[in-house]
């Protein structure tokens, strides 16, 4: 997909696995348990989405800003989660991936 915007859609259980997404924006979508497994992201924006239990396994997330999205947990490959942007409230989830406990 290229040059596409998804706005206020119900994307629960949608499957983008194995896709190349170039210049794609996801804005205010309900994307619970959506699959982005083994995707190739180029200029992808995720803004104000509900991403509970979304799956980004085997997808490089460098440069992706998750800070405005809502989730308690997601599936990510820890080694590919480097250099992404998150909010302070999302930090405990990501530190737990590396066995770091915040007390």
Backbone as ProteinMPNN parsed JSONL, in Angstrom:
{"seq_chain_A": "XXXXXXXXXXXXXXXXXXXXXXXXXXXXXXXXXXXXXXXXXXXXXXXXXXXXXXXXXXXXXXXXXXXXXXXXXXXXXXXXXXXXXXXXXXXXXXXXXXXXXXX", "coords_chain_A": {"N_chain_A": [[0.844, -1.176, 0.0], [0.439, 2.222, -0.711], [0.58, 5.705, -0.111], [-1.856, 6.077, 1.418], [-4.57, 6.706, 3.653], [-6.016, 5.726, 6.666], [-8.794, 6.487, 8.449], [-10.629, 6.732, 11.387], [-11.663, 4.052, 11.334], [-12.935, 0.708, 11.738], [-10.739, -1.562, 12.436], [-10.255, -3.878, 13.738], [-8.809, -7.021, 14.123], [-7.833, -6.885, 11.529], [-5.595, -7.768, 8.879], [-2.486, -7.04, 7.959], [-0.198, -8.359, 7.481], [3.035, -9.109, 6.231], [3.033, -7.062, 4.409], [4.113, -4.217, 2.475], [4.173, -1.02, 3.551], [3.95, 2.176, 2.565], [4.193, 5.558, 3.089], [1.796, 5.656, 4.633], [-0.929, 6.405, 6.695], [-2.404, 5.943, 9.833], [-5.115, 6.947, 11.537], [-6.86, 7.575, 14.402], [-8.154, 5.014, 14.633], [-9.898, 1.977, 15.448], [-8.089, -0.544, 16.237], [-7.687, -3.034, 17.458], [-6.009, -6.037, 18.165], [-4.948, -6.202, 15.597], [-2.993, -7.272, 12.825], [0.284, -6.609, 12.002], [2.405, -8.087, 11.185], [5.696, -8.912, 10.229], [5.998, -6.735, 8.463], [6.997, -4.151, 6.141], [7.79, -1.043, 6.884], [7.627, 2.231, 5.671], [7.75, 5.496, 6.165], [5.417, 5.49, 7.84], [2.65, 6.438, 9.786], [1.211, 6.375, 12.982], [-1.422, 7.436, 14.666], [-3.238, 8.27, 17.458], [-4.641, 5.814, 17.735], [-6.402, 2.84, 18.785], [-4.627, 0.283, 19.873], [-4.623, -2.132, 21.206], [-3.264, -5.242, 21.935], [-2.246, -5.483, 19.358], [-0.259, -6.845, 16.708], [3.036, -6.638, 15.972], [5.08, -8.277, 15.305], [8.262, -9.235, 14.11], [8.586, -6.882, 12.663], [10.302, -3.998, 11.839], [10.521, -1.23, 13.925], [11.744, 1.215, 14.148], [11.807, 4.691, 14.42], [9.047, 4.892, 14.412], [6.283, 6.436, 15.897], [4.634, 5.808, 18.721], [3.419, 7.182, 20.72], [0.918, 8.566, 20.927], [-0.971, 6.646, 20.776], [-3.196, 4.12, 22.121], [-2.727, 1.407, 24.29], [-2.325, -1.546, 26.254], [-0.866, -3.762, 26.005], [1.2, -5.217, 23.453], [2.318, -7.155, 20.667], [5.597, -7.413, 19.913], [8.809, -7.637, 18.344], [11.458, -7.626, 20.4], [14.14, -6.835, 19.676], [13.693, -5.395, 17.382], [12.348, -3.204, 18.198], [13.779, -0.999, 18.731], [14.689, 2.467, 18.873], [12.152, 3.566, 18.546], [9.35, 5.727, 19.29], [7.758, 6.444, 22.329], [5.227, 7.011, 24.861], [5.477, 8.168, 28.277], [3.723, 6.695, 29.88], [3.604, 4.324, 28.467], [6.044, 3.2, 28.783], [6.546, 1.203, 30.897], [5.56, -1.231, 29.755], [7.309, -1.653, 27.557], [9.833, -1.706, 28.801], [9.56, -4.027, 30.261], [9.839, -5.966, 28.315], [12.514, -6.332, 28.118], [13.16, -7.38, 30.521], [13.358, -5.534, 32.537], [12.511, -4.067, 35.547], [10.413, -1.633, 36.83], [10.335, 0.159, 39.759]], "CA_chain_A": [[0.0, 0.0, 0.0], [1.187, 3.463, -0.774], [-0.193, 6.952, -0.118], [-3.201, 5.742, 1.896], [-4.881, 7.095, 5.022], [-7.143, 5.071, 7.319], [-9.275, 7.396, 9.485], [-11.832, 6.335, 12.119], [-12.15, 2.77, 10.826], [-12.907, -0.467, 12.582], [-9.717, -2.432, 11.86], [-10.038, -4.998, 14.642], [-8.456, -8.278, 13.458], [-7.337, -6.701, 10.162], [-4.325, -8.448, 8.69], [-1.581, -6.397, 7.015], [1.041, -9.133, 7.574], [3.837, -9.265, 5.028], [2.807, -5.94, 3.492], [4.953, -3.023, 2.461], [3.332, 0.161, 3.744], [4.761, 3.353, 2.271], [3.394, 6.78, 3.211], [0.476, 5.248, 5.1], [-1.282, 7.008, 7.983], [-3.521, 5.367, 10.577], [-5.559, 8.024, 12.409], [-8.058, 7.365, 15.222], [-8.805, 3.75, 14.272], [-10.04, 0.897, 16.419], [-7.232, -1.549, 15.6], [-7.354, -4.067, 18.434], [-5.587, -7.336, 17.64], [-4.621, -6.091, 14.184], [-1.706, -7.882, 12.52], [1.28, -5.931, 11.186], [3.52, -9.015, 11.304], [6.66, -8.969, 9.123], [5.734, -5.655, 7.51], [8.046, -3.217, 5.804], [7.235, 0.298, 7.07], [8.356, 3.391, 5.156], [6.946, 6.696, 6.383], [4.124, 5.097, 8.399], [2.251, 7.197, 10.963], [0.159, 5.787, 13.813], [-1.85, 8.557, 15.499], [-4.475, 8.18, 18.245], [-5.33, 4.553, 17.473], [-6.519, 1.845, 19.839], [-3.79, -0.796, 19.355], [-4.55, -3.214, 22.19], [-2.897, -6.577, 21.447], [-1.822, -5.479, 17.958], [0.909, -7.687, 16.517], [4.076, -6.063, 15.133], [6.169, -9.24, 15.363], [9.172, -9.251, 12.951], [8.481, -5.615, 11.941], [11.198, -2.965, 12.368], [9.71, -0.1, 14.394], [12.59, 2.403, 14.293], [11.207, 5.924, 13.932], [7.586, 4.894, 14.559], [5.846, 7.135, 17.105], [3.463, 5.179, 19.328], [3.077, 7.945, 21.926], [-0.479, 9.017, 20.991], [-1.824, 5.466, 20.656], [-3.592, 3.48, 23.373], [-2.581, -0.042, 24.405], [-1.73, -2.075, 27.483], [0.115, -4.741, 25.538], [1.317, -5.448, 22.013], [3.321, -8.147, 20.31], [6.695, -6.825, 19.153], [10.108, -8.294, 18.452], [12.231, -6.649, 21.188], [15.307, -6.315, 18.956], [13.23, -4.507, 16.319], [11.621, -2.097, 18.826], [14.742, 0.062, 19.024], [14.543, 3.794, 18.252], [10.77, 3.99, 18.368], [8.949, 6.748, 20.249], [6.638, 6.034, 23.177], [4.905, 7.932, 25.953], [5.918, 7.722, 29.594], [2.799, 5.665, 30.371], [3.855, 3.099, 27.721], [7.388, 2.725, 29.108], [6.606, -0.069, 31.635], [5.385, -2.364, 28.856], [8.505, -1.884, 26.759], [10.951, -2.116, 29.651], [9.338, -5.419, 30.661], [10.319, -6.82, 27.244], [13.932, -6.558, 28.351], [13.33, -7.873, 31.875], [13.612, -4.409, 33.443], [11.375, -3.814, 36.447], [10.346, -0.267, 37.362], [9.745, 0.107, 41.112]], "C_chain_A": [[0.885, 1.233, 0.0], [0.226, 4.645, -0.842], [-1.66, 6.719, 0.253], [-3.357, 6.273, 3.316], [-6.121, 6.347, 5.487], [-7.566, 5.973, 8.472], [-10.602, 6.89, 10.042], [-12.476, 5.064, 11.554], [-12.142, 1.715, 11.917], [-11.965, -1.463, 11.904], [-9.397, -3.613, 12.766], [-9.881, -6.279, 13.832], [-8.027, -8.101, 12.0], [-5.95, -7.315, 10.052], [-3.525, -7.785, 7.566], [-0.265, -7.178, 6.91], [1.722, -9.294, 6.218], [3.731, -8.122, 4.039], [3.937, -4.912, 3.558], [4.0, -1.836, 2.53], [4.213, 1.392, 3.586], [3.858, 4.578, 2.254], [1.948, 6.445, 3.57], [0.25, 5.831, 6.49], [-2.51, 6.309, 8.546], [-3.915, 6.39, 11.633], [-6.882, 7.671, 13.081], [-8.854, 6.122, 14.816], [-8.923, 2.839, 15.479], [-9.315, -0.29, 15.781], [-6.767, -2.598, 16.604], [-7.05, -5.379, 17.715], [-5.38, -7.33, 16.126], [-3.217, -6.634, 13.954], [-0.9, -7.028, 11.545], [2.553, -6.784, 11.194], [4.377, -9.002, 10.036], [6.354, -7.937, 8.036], [6.999, -4.842, 7.251], [7.427, -1.825, 5.853], [8.175, 1.349, 6.483], [7.431, 4.589, 5.269], [5.517, 6.345, 6.821], [3.866, 5.915, 9.658], [1.095, 6.483, 11.658], [-0.248, 6.846, 14.83], [-3.208, 8.282, 16.144], [-5.301, 6.926, 17.936], [-5.446, 3.731, 18.745], [-5.813, 0.602, 19.301], [-3.654, -1.959, 20.331], [-4.321, -4.562, 21.507], [-2.588, -6.619, 19.952], [-0.5, -6.238, 17.848], [1.858, -7.059, 15.494], [5.297, -6.991, 15.094], [6.942, -9.228, 14.038], [9.048, -7.997, 12.083], [9.396, -4.592, 12.603], [10.379, -1.718, 12.688], [10.52, 1.174, 14.605], [11.909, 3.604, 13.651], [9.691, 5.983, 14.044], [7.227, 5.522, 15.901], [4.539, 6.518, 17.598], [2.852, 6.04, 20.434], [1.623, 8.391, 22.027], [-1.475, 7.86, 20.924], [-2.094, 4.859, 22.023], [-3.398, 1.972, 23.275], [-2.006, -0.368, 25.768], [-0.656, -3.087, 27.123], [0.056, -4.831, 24.019], [2.323, -6.565, 21.824], [4.36, -7.453, 19.436], [7.923, -7.71, 19.298], [11.018, -7.311, 19.174], [13.418, -6.045, 20.439], [14.92, -5.325, 17.855], [12.443, -3.316, 16.862], [12.545, -0.935, 19.161], [14.423, 1.324, 18.24], [13.121, 4.172, 17.876], [10.442, 5.018, 19.44], [7.712, 6.28, 20.998], [6.372, 7.112, 24.218], [5.419, 7.347, 27.265], [5.025, 6.608, 30.123], [2.992, 4.323, 29.647], [5.198, 2.458, 28.087], [7.411, 1.412, 29.895], [6.435, -1.296, 30.744], [6.687, -2.669, 28.123], [9.722, -2.257, 27.605], [10.79, -3.563, 30.1], [9.805, -6.397, 29.578], [11.788, -7.204, 27.45], [14.211, -7.007, 29.78], [13.662, -6.786, 32.876], [12.357, -4.15, 34.25], [11.471, -2.39, 36.977], [9.652, -0.343, 38.72], [9.556, 1.5, 41.66]], "O_chain_A": [[1.94, 1.267, 0.634], [-0.796, 4.601, -1.528], [-2.574, 7.101, -0.477], [-2.4, 6.29, 4.089], [-7.144, 6.33, 4.803], [-6.776, 6.204, 9.387], [-11.559, 6.652, 9.305], [-13.685, 5.017, 11.327], [-11.416, 1.834, 12.904], [-12.333, -2.12, 10.931], [-8.378, -4.278, 12.582], [-10.703, -6.588, 12.97], [-7.872, -9.099, 11.296], [-5.214, -7.372, 11.037], [-3.838, -7.942, 6.386], [0.687, -6.689, 6.302], [1.08, -9.576, 5.206], [4.283, -8.201, 2.941], [4.615, -4.771, 4.575], [3.132, -1.671, 1.673], [5.12, 1.62, 4.387], [2.883, 4.634, 1.504], [1.008, 6.884, 2.908], [1.124, 5.76, 7.354], [-3.509, 6.106, 7.856], [-3.128, 6.675, 12.535], [-7.899, 7.491, 12.412], [-10.076, 6.175, 14.675], [-8.133, 2.93, 16.419], [-9.855, -0.957, 14.898], [-5.603, -3.0, 16.604], [-7.749, -5.77, 16.78], [-5.611, -8.338, 15.458], [-2.344, -6.468, 14.806], [-1.332, -6.759, 10.424], [3.659, -6.244, 11.209], [3.86, -9.072, 8.921], [6.441, -8.23, 6.844], [7.939, -4.851, 8.046], [6.638, -1.459, 4.981], [9.373, 1.351, 6.768], [6.439, 4.684, 4.546], [4.541, 6.834, 6.251], [4.753, 6.069, 10.498], [0.135, 6.048, 11.02], [0.506, 7.125, 15.762], [-4.205, 8.086, 15.449], [-6.529, 6.989, 17.885], [-4.666, 3.915, 19.68], [-6.317, -0.06, 18.394], [-2.666, -2.692, 20.283], [-5.078, -4.967, 20.625], [-2.661, -7.685, 19.34], [0.285, -6.264, 18.796], [1.535, -6.96, 14.31], [6.418, -6.533, 14.875], [6.336, -9.213, 12.966], [9.368, -8.038, 10.895], [9.278, -4.345, 13.803], [9.64, -1.211, 11.844], [10.011, 2.127, 15.195], [11.487, 3.551, 12.496], [9.103, 7.034, 13.791], [7.809, 5.172, 16.928], [3.485, 6.679, 16.982], [1.848, 5.644, 21.026], [1.133, 8.581, 23.14], [-2.684, 8.073, 21.005], [-1.325, 5.053, 22.965], [-3.838, 1.337, 22.317], [-1.287, 0.436, 26.361], [0.333, -3.25, 27.838], [-0.969, -4.567, 23.392], [3.093, -6.878, 22.732], [4.043, -6.964, 18.352], [8.051, -8.448, 20.274], [11.328, -6.255, 18.622], [13.67, -4.846, 20.562], [15.741, -4.506, 17.444], [11.928, -2.508, 16.09], [12.122, 0.019, 19.814], [13.953, 1.269, 17.103], [12.906, 5.001, 16.991], [11.192, 5.159, 20.406], [6.752, 5.789, 20.405], [7.19, 8.008, 24.428], [5.754, 6.164, 27.339], [5.517, 5.671, 30.75], [2.579, 3.287, 30.168], [5.455, 1.306, 27.739], [8.24, 0.557, 29.585], [7.103, -2.307, 30.962], [7.118, -3.822, 28.075], [10.557, -3.047, 27.165], [11.786, -4.258, 30.298], [10.134, -7.542, 29.889], [12.236, -8.263, 27.01], [15.364, -7.017, 30.212], [14.189, -7.074, 33.951], [11.266, -4.027, 33.695], [12.506, -1.994, 37.514], [8.531, -0.84, 38.829], [9.074, 1.663, 42.781]]}, "name": "protein", "num_of_chains": 1, "seq": "XXXXXXXXXXXXXXXXXXXXXXXXXXXXXXXXXXXXXXXXXXXXXXXXXXXXXXXXXXXXXXXXXXXXXXXXXXXXXXXXXXXXXXXXXXXXXXXXXXXXXXX"}
